[in-house]
């Protein structure tokens, strides 16, 4: 598995943890890394995952507003926790990480949805992220 893909998986798991426990990123990241004794990530993997988690946390209001705007007939709080956090992660990348092509962020999000949610979730994620990308491209 590619390093950035692994970082995104870790970031998603930490964001999920933060959403459920309401702990801040520092606490959630520390607890997550401590719970991974069998899989000590490379420094690059850990660094990128941390960057993603902190970026989502710092920009969460803007990210949630953007996702809510395009999630027609869906309230953010009513989405599955994993789907909501996949959308947050990818939206952060699309809007605030110009070095990452939006197509990559969307494809990675779709794969995360397939792995951690279901096929229907991947279609849902794709639809919302495509709209966010199109708005950004204008």
MARTORVEX-82328 format. One record per residue: x, y, z of N, C-alpha, C, CB in turn. Coordinates in nm, 2 decimals. Glycine has a CB too. Layout:
residues N
{{X Y Z} {X Y Z} {X Y Z} {X Y Z}};
...
END
This chain:
residues 138
{{0.08 -0.12 0.00} {0.00 0.00 0.00} {0.09 0.12 0.00} {-0.10 0.00 0.12}};
{{0.05 0.22 -0.08} {0.13 0.35 -0.09} {0.12 0.42 0.04} {0.07 0.44 -0.20}};
{{0.23 0.50 0.07} {0.24 0.57 0.20} {0.12 0.66 0.22} {0.37 0.64 0.20}};
{{0.09 0.74 0.12} {-0.02 0.84 0.14} {-0.15 0.77 0.16} {-0.02 0.94 0.02}};
{{-0.17 0.66 0.09} {-0.30 0.59 0.11} {-0.31 0.54 0.26} {-0.31 0.47 0.01}};
{{-0.20 0.49 0.31} {-0.19 0.44 0.45} {-0.22 0.56 0.54} {-0.06 0.37 0.48}};
{{-0.16 0.67 0.51} {-0.18 0.79 0.59} {-0.32 0.83 0.60} {-0.09 0.91 0.54}};
{{-0.39 0.83 0.48} {-0.53 0.86 0.48} {-0.61 0.76 0.56} {-0.58 0.86 0.33}};
{{-0.58 0.64 0.55} {-0.65 0.54 0.64} {-0.64 0.57 0.78} {-0.60 0.39 0.61}};
{{-0.51 0.60 0.83} {-0.49 0.63 0.97} {-0.56 0.76 1.00} {-0.34 0.65 0.99}};
{{-0.56 0.86 0.92} {-0.62 0.99 0.94} {-0.77 0.96 0.96} {-0.60 1.09 0.83}};
{{-0.83 0.89 0.87} {-0.98 0.86 0.88} {-1.01 0.79 1.02} {-1.02 0.77 0.77}};
{{-0.93 0.70 1.06} {-0.95 0.63 1.19} {-0.94 0.73 1.30} {-0.85 0.51 1.21}};
{{-0.85 0.82 1.30} {-0.84 0.92 1.40} {-0.95 1.02 1.40} {-0.70 1.00 1.39}};
{{-0.99 1.06 1.28} {-1.11 1.15 1.27} {-1.23 1.09 1.32} {-1.12 1.20 1.13}};
{{-1.25 0.96 1.29} {-1.36 0.88 1.34} {-1.36 0.88 1.50} {-1.36 0.73 1.29}};
{{-1.25 0.85 1.55} {-1.23 0.85 1.70} {-1.26 0.99 1.76} {-1.08 0.81 1.73}};
{{-1.22 1.09 1.69} {-1.24 1.23 1.74} {-1.39 1.26 1.74} {-1.17 1.33 1.66}};
{{-1.46 1.22 1.63} {-1.60 1.24 1.62} {-1.68 1.17 1.73} {-1.65 1.20 1.48}};
{{-1.64 1.05 1.76} {-1.71 0.97 1.86} {-1.68 1.02 2.00} {-1.68 0.82 1.84}};
{{-1.55 1.04 2.03} {-1.51 1.07 2.17} {-1.52 1.22 2.20} {-1.37 1.02 2.19}};
{{-1.52 1.30 2.09} {-1.51 1.45 2.11} {-1.38 1.50 2.16} {-1.62 1.50 2.20}};
{{-1.28 1.41 2.16} {-1.14 1.45 2.21} {-1.08 1.53 2.10} {-1.06 1.32 2.24}};
{{-0.99 1.62 2.14} {-0.91 1.70 2.04} {-0.81 1.61 1.97} {-0.84 1.82 2.11}};
{{-0.76 1.67 1.86} {-0.67 1.59 1.78} {-0.54 1.54 1.85} {-0.62 1.67 1.66}};
{{-0.48 1.62 1.94} {-0.36 1.57 2.01} {-0.39 1.45 2.09} {-0.31 1.68 2.10}};
{{-0.50 1.45 2.16} {-0.53 1.33 2.24} {-0.57 1.21 2.16} {-0.65 1.37 2.34}};
{{-0.65 1.23 2.05} {-0.69 1.12 1.97} {-0.57 1.06 1.89} {-0.79 1.17 1.87}};
{{-0.48 1.15 1.84} {-0.36 1.10 1.77} {-0.27 1.02 1.87} {-0.28 1.22 1.71}};
{{-0.25 1.07 1.99} {-0.16 1.00 2.08} {-0.22 0.86 2.11} {-0.15 1.08 2.21}};
{{-0.35 0.86 2.14} {-0.42 0.73 2.17} {-0.42 0.64 2.05} {-0.57 0.76 2.22}};
{{-0.44 0.69 1.93} {-0.43 0.61 1.82} {-0.30 0.54 1.79} {-0.48 0.69 1.69}};
{{-0.19 0.63 1.80} {-0.06 0.57 1.78} {-0.02 0.47 1.89} {0.05 0.68 1.78}};
{{-0.06 0.49 2.01} {-0.04 0.39 2.11} {-0.11 0.26 2.09} {-0.08 0.45 2.25}};
{{-0.22 0.27 2.02} {-0.30 0.15 2.00} {-0.25 0.07 1.87} {-0.45 0.19 1.98}};
{{-0.15 0.11 1.81} {-0.09 0.05 1.69} {0.04 -0.02 1.72} {-0.08 0.15 1.58}};
{{0.06 -0.10 1.82} {0.19 -0.15 1.85} {0.25 -0.25 1.75} {0.19 -0.22 1.98}};
{{0.16 -0.31 1.68} {0.20 -0.41 1.58} {0.24 -0.34 1.44} {0.10 -0.52 1.55}};
{{0.19 -0.22 1.43} {0.21 -0.15 1.30} {0.27 -0.01 1.32} {0.08 -0.15 1.22}};
{{0.39 0.00 1.35} {0.46 0.13 1.37} {0.48 0.19 1.24} {0.59 0.11 1.45}};
{{0.41 0.30 1.21} {0.42 0.36 1.08} {0.55 0.43 1.05} {0.30 0.45 1.06}};
{{0.59 0.44 0.93} {0.70 0.52 0.89} {0.68 0.66 0.93} {0.74 0.50 0.74}};
{{0.78 0.74 0.95} {0.77 0.88 0.99} {0.69 0.96 0.89} {0.91 0.94 1.00}};
{{0.71 0.93 0.76} {0.63 1.01 0.65} {0.49 0.98 0.66} {0.69 0.97 0.52}};
{{0.45 0.85 0.69} {0.31 0.81 0.70} {0.25 0.88 0.82} {0.30 0.66 0.71}};
{{0.31 0.88 0.93} {0.26 0.94 1.05} {0.25 1.09 1.04} {0.35 0.90 1.17}};
{{0.35 1.15 0.97} {0.35 1.30 0.96} {0.24 1.34 0.87} {0.48 1.34 0.89}};
{{0.21 1.27 0.75} {0.10 1.31 0.67} {-0.03 1.29 0.73} {0.11 1.24 0.53}};
{{-0.05 1.18 0.80} {-0.17 1.15 0.87} {-0.20 1.26 0.97} {-0.17 1.01 0.94}};
{{-0.10 1.30 1.05} {-0.11 1.40 1.15} {-0.15 1.54 1.08} {0.02 1.42 1.23}};
{{-0.09 1.57 0.97} {-0.12 1.69 0.90} {-0.26 1.69 0.85} {-0.02 1.70 0.77}};
{{-0.31 1.58 0.80} {-0.45 1.57 0.76} {-0.55 1.59 0.88} {-0.48 1.44 0.69}};
{{-0.52 1.52 0.99} {-0.61 1.53 1.10} {-0.62 1.67 1.16} {-0.56 1.43 1.21}};
{{-0.50 1.73 1.17} {-0.50 1.87 1.23} {-0.56 1.97 1.13} {-0.35 1.91 1.26}};
{{-0.54 1.94 1.00} {-0.60 2.03 0.90} {-0.75 2.03 0.90} {-0.55 2.00 0.76}};
{{-0.80 1.91 0.91} {-0.95 1.89 0.92} {-1.00 1.96 1.05} {-0.99 1.74 0.92}};
{{-0.93 1.93 1.16} {-0.97 1.99 1.29} {-0.97 2.15 1.28} {-0.88 1.94 1.40}};
{{-0.87 2.20 1.23} {-0.85 2.35 1.22} {-0.95 2.42 1.13} {-0.71 2.39 1.19}};
{{-0.99 2.34 1.02} {-1.08 2.40 0.92} {-1.22 2.33 0.92} {-1.02 2.38 0.78}};
{{-1.25 2.27 1.03} {-1.38 2.19 1.03} {-1.50 2.27 1.00} {-1.39 2.12 1.16}};
{{-1.51 2.39 1.05} {-1.63 2.47 1.03} {-1.65 2.50 0.88} {-1.62 2.61 1.11}};
{{-1.55 2.54 0.81} {-1.56 2.57 0.67} {-1.59 2.44 0.59} {-1.43 2.63 0.62}};
{{-1.52 2.33 0.63} {-1.54 2.20 0.56} {-1.68 2.15 0.58} {-1.44 2.10 0.62}};
{{-1.73 2.16 0.70} {-1.87 2.11 0.73} {-1.97 2.19 0.66} {-1.89 2.11 0.88}};
{{-1.95 2.32 0.65} {-2.04 2.41 0.57} {-2.04 2.37 0.42} {-2.00 2.56 0.59}};
{{-1.93 2.34 0.37} {-1.91 2.31 0.23} {-1.98 2.17 0.20} {-1.77 2.30 0.18}};
{{-1.95 2.07 0.29} {-2.02 1.94 0.27} {-2.17 1.95 0.29} {-1.96 1.84 0.37}};
{{-2.21 2.02 0.39} {-2.36 2.04 0.41} {-2.43 2.10 0.29} {-2.38 2.12 0.54}};
{{-2.36 2.20 0.23} {-2.42 2.27 0.12} {-2.45 2.17 0.00} {-2.32 2.38 0.07}};
{{-2.35 2.08 -0.02} {-2.37 1.99 -0.14} {-2.43 1.85 -0.10} {-2.24 1.96 -0.19}};
{{-2.45 1.83 0.02} {-2.52 1.70 0.06} {-2.67 1.73 0.07} {-2.47 1.65 0.20}};
{{-2.73 1.74 -0.05} {-2.87 1.77 -0.06} {-2.95 1.67 0.02} {-2.92 1.78 -0.20}};
{{-3.05 1.72 0.10} {-3.14 1.64 0.18} {-3.07 1.55 0.28} {-3.21 1.55 0.09}};
{{-2.94 1.58 0.32} {-2.87 1.51 0.42} {-2.82 1.61 0.52} {-2.75 1.43 0.36}};
{{-2.85 1.59 0.65} {-2.79 1.67 0.75} {-2.66 1.60 0.79} {-2.88 1.68 0.88}};
{{-2.55 1.68 0.81} {-2.42 1.62 0.85} {-2.43 1.53 0.97} {-2.33 1.74 0.87}};
{{-2.50 1.57 1.07} {-2.51 1.49 1.19} {-2.58 1.35 1.17} {-2.59 1.57 1.30}};
{{-2.66 1.34 1.06} {-2.73 1.22 1.04} {-2.66 1.12 0.94} {-2.86 1.25 0.98}};
{{-2.55 1.17 0.89} {-2.46 1.08 0.80} {-2.39 0.98 0.89} {-2.36 1.16 0.72}};
{{-2.36 0.87 0.83} {-2.28 0.77 0.90} {-2.15 0.84 0.94} {-2.25 0.64 0.81}};
{{-2.10 0.81 1.06} {-1.97 0.87 1.11} {-1.86 0.85 1.01} {-1.94 0.82 1.25}};
{{-1.84 0.73 0.96} {-1.73 0.71 0.87} {-1.75 0.79 0.74} {-1.72 0.56 0.84}};
{{-1.87 0.80 0.68} {-1.89 0.87 0.56} {-1.86 1.02 0.58} {-2.03 0.85 0.51}};
{{-1.91 1.07 0.69} {-1.89 1.21 0.72} {-1.74 1.25 0.73} {-1.96 1.25 0.86}};
{{-1.67 1.16 0.79} {-1.52 1.19 0.81} {-1.44 1.16 0.68} {-1.47 1.10 0.92}};
{{-1.49 1.07 0.59} {-1.43 1.06 0.46} {-1.45 1.19 0.38} {-1.48 0.94 0.38}};
{{-1.57 1.24 0.39} {-1.60 1.37 0.32} {-1.51 1.49 0.38} {-1.75 1.40 0.33}};
{{-1.50 1.49 0.51} {-1.42 1.60 0.57} {-1.27 1.59 0.52} {-1.43 1.59 0.72}};
{{-1.22 1.47 0.53} {-1.08 1.45 0.49} {-1.06 1.49 0.34} {-1.04 1.30 0.51}};
{{-1.14 1.44 0.25} {-1.12 1.47 0.11} {-1.15 1.62 0.08} {-1.21 1.39 0.03}};
{{-1.25 1.68 0.15} {-1.28 1.82 0.13} {-1.16 1.91 0.17} {-1.41 1.86 0.20}};
{{-1.10 1.87 0.28} {-0.98 1.94 0.33} {-0.87 1.94 0.22} {-0.93 1.88 0.46}};
{{-0.85 1.82 0.17} {-0.75 1.81 0.06} {-0.78 1.89 -0.06} {-0.73 1.66 0.02}};
{{-0.91 1.88 -0.10} {-0.95 1.95 -0.22} {-0.93 2.11 -0.20} {-1.09 1.92 -0.26}};
{{-0.98 2.15 -0.09} {-0.98 2.30 -0.07} {-0.85 2.36 -0.02} {-1.09 2.33 0.03}};
{{-0.78 2.28 0.06} {-0.67 2.34 0.13} {-0.53 2.28 0.11} {-0.69 2.34 0.28}};
{{-0.52 2.18 0.01} {-0.40 2.12 -0.02} {-0.37 2.13 -0.17} {-0.39 1.97 0.03}};
{{-0.33 2.24 -0.22} {-0.32 2.26 -0.36} {-0.21 2.17 -0.43} {-0.28 2.41 -0.39}};
{{-0.12 2.12 -0.35} {-0.02 2.03 -0.40} {-0.08 1.89 -0.43} {0.09 2.01 -0.30}};
{{-0.20 1.86 -0.39} {-0.26 1.73 -0.42} {-0.37 1.75 -0.52} {-0.32 1.67 -0.28}};
{{-0.36 1.68 -0.63} {-0.46 1.70 -0.74} {-0.60 1.65 -0.68} {-0.43 1.61 -0.86}};
{{-0.70 1.73 -0.70} {-0.83 1.70 -0.65} {-0.88 1.56 -0.69} {-0.94 1.80 -0.69}};
{{-0.84 1.52 -0.82} {-0.88 1.38 -0.86} {-0.83 1.27 -0.77} {-0.83 1.36 -1.01}};
{{-0.70 1.29 -0.73} {-0.64 1.20 -0.64} {-0.72 1.19 -0.51} {-0.49 1.23 -0.61}};
{{-0.75 1.31 -0.45} {-0.83 1.31 -0.32} {-0.96 1.24 -0.34} {-0.85 1.46 -0.28}};
{{-1.03 1.27 -0.45} {-1.16 1.21 -0.47} {-1.15 1.05 -0.49} {-1.23 1.27 -0.59}};
{{-1.05 1.01 -0.57} {-1.03 0.87 -0.59} {-1.00 0.80 -0.45} {-0.92 0.84 -0.69}};
{{-0.91 0.86 -0.38} {-0.87 0.80 -0.25} {-0.99 0.79 -0.15} {-0.76 0.88 -0.18}};
{{-1.08 0.90 -0.16} {-1.20 0.90 -0.07} {-1.30 0.79 -0.11} {-1.27 1.03 -0.08}};
{{-1.31 0.77 -0.24} {-1.40 0.66 -0.29} {-1.35 0.52 -0.24} {-1.41 0.66 -0.45}};
{{-1.22 0.50 -0.25} {-1.16 0.38 -0.20} {-1.18 0.36 -0.05} {-1.01 0.37 -0.24}};
{{-1.16 0.47 0.02} {-1.18 0.46 0.17} {-1.33 0.42 0.20} {-1.15 0.60 0.24}};
{{-1.42 0.48 0.12} {-1.56 0.45 0.14} {-1.59 0.30 0.11} {-1.65 0.54 0.05}};
{{-1.53 0.25 0.00} {-1.55 0.11 -0.04} {-1.49 0.02 0.07} {-1.48 0.08 -0.17}};
{{-1.38 0.06 0.13} {-1.31 -0.03 0.23} {-1.38 -0.02 0.37} {-1.17 0.01 0.24}};
{{-1.42 0.10 0.41} {-1.47 0.12 0.55} {-1.62 0.14 0.56} {-1.40 0.24 0.61}};
{{-1.69 0.16 0.44} {-1.83 0.17 0.44} {-1.89 0.08 0.34} {-1.87 0.32 0.41}};
{{-1.96 0.12 0.24} {-2.01 0.03 0.14} {-2.02 0.10 0.00} {-2.16 -0.01 0.18}};
{{-2.06 0.02 -0.09} {-2.06 0.07 -0.23} {-2.15 0.19 -0.25} {-2.11 -0.04 -0.33}};
{{-2.26 0.19 -0.19} {-2.35 0.31 -0.20} {-2.29 0.43 -0.14} {-2.49 0.28 -0.13}};
{{-2.21 0.41 -0.03} {-2.14 0.52 0.03} {-2.04 0.58 -0.06} {-2.08 0.48 0.16}};
{{-1.97 0.50 -0.14} {-1.87 0.54 -0.23} {-1.93 0.63 -0.34} {-1.80 0.43 -0.30}};
{{-2.05 0.60 -0.38} {-2.13 0.68 -0.48} {-2.17 0.81 -0.42} {-2.25 0.60 -0.54}};
{{-2.21 0.81 -0.30} {-2.25 0.93 -0.23} {-2.14 1.02 -0.21} {-2.31 0.89 -0.09}};
{{-2.02 0.97 -0.16} {-1.90 1.05 -0.14} {-1.85 1.11 -0.28} {-1.79 0.96 -0.09}};
{{-1.85 1.03 -0.38} {-1.81 1.07 -0.51} {-1.90 1.19 -0.56} {-1.82 0.96 -0.62}};
{{-2.03 1.18 -0.55} {-2.12 1.29 -0.59} {-2.09 1.42 -0.52} {-2.26 1.24 -0.57}};
{{-2.08 1.41 -0.39} {-2.06 1.54 -0.31} {-1.92 1.60 -0.35} {-2.07 1.51 -0.16}};
{{-1.82 1.51 -0.35} {-1.68 1.57 -0.37} {-1.67 1.62 -0.52} {-1.58 1.46 -0.35}};
{{-1.73 1.56 -0.61} {-1.73 1.61 -0.75} {-1.79 1.75 -0.75} {-1.81 1.52 -0.84}};
{{-1.90 1.78 -0.68} {-1.96 1.91 -0.68} {-1.86 2.01 -0.61} {-2.09 1.91 -0.60}};
{{-1.80 1.97 -0.50} {-1.70 2.06 -0.44} {-1.59 2.09 -0.53} {-1.65 2.00 -0.30}};
{{-1.54 1.99 -0.60} {-1.43 2.02 -0.69} {-1.47 2.11 -0.81} {-1.38 1.88 -0.75}};
{{-1.59 2.09 -0.86} {-1.64 2.18 -0.97} {-1.65 2.32 -0.92} {-1.78 2.12 -1.02}};
{{-1.70 2.34 -0.80} {-1.71 2.48 -0.75} {-1.57 2.54 -0.73} {-1.78 2.48 -0.61}};
{{-1.48 2.46 -0.69} {-1.34 2.51 -0.67} {-1.27 2.55 -0.80} {-1.25 2.41 -0.60}};
{{-1.30 2.47 -0.91} {-1.25 2.49 -1.04} {-1.30 2.62 -1.11} {-1.27 2.37 -1.12}};
{{-1.41 2.67 -1.06} {-1.47 2.79 -1.12} {-1.38 2.91 -1.10} {-1.61 2.82 -1.07}};
END
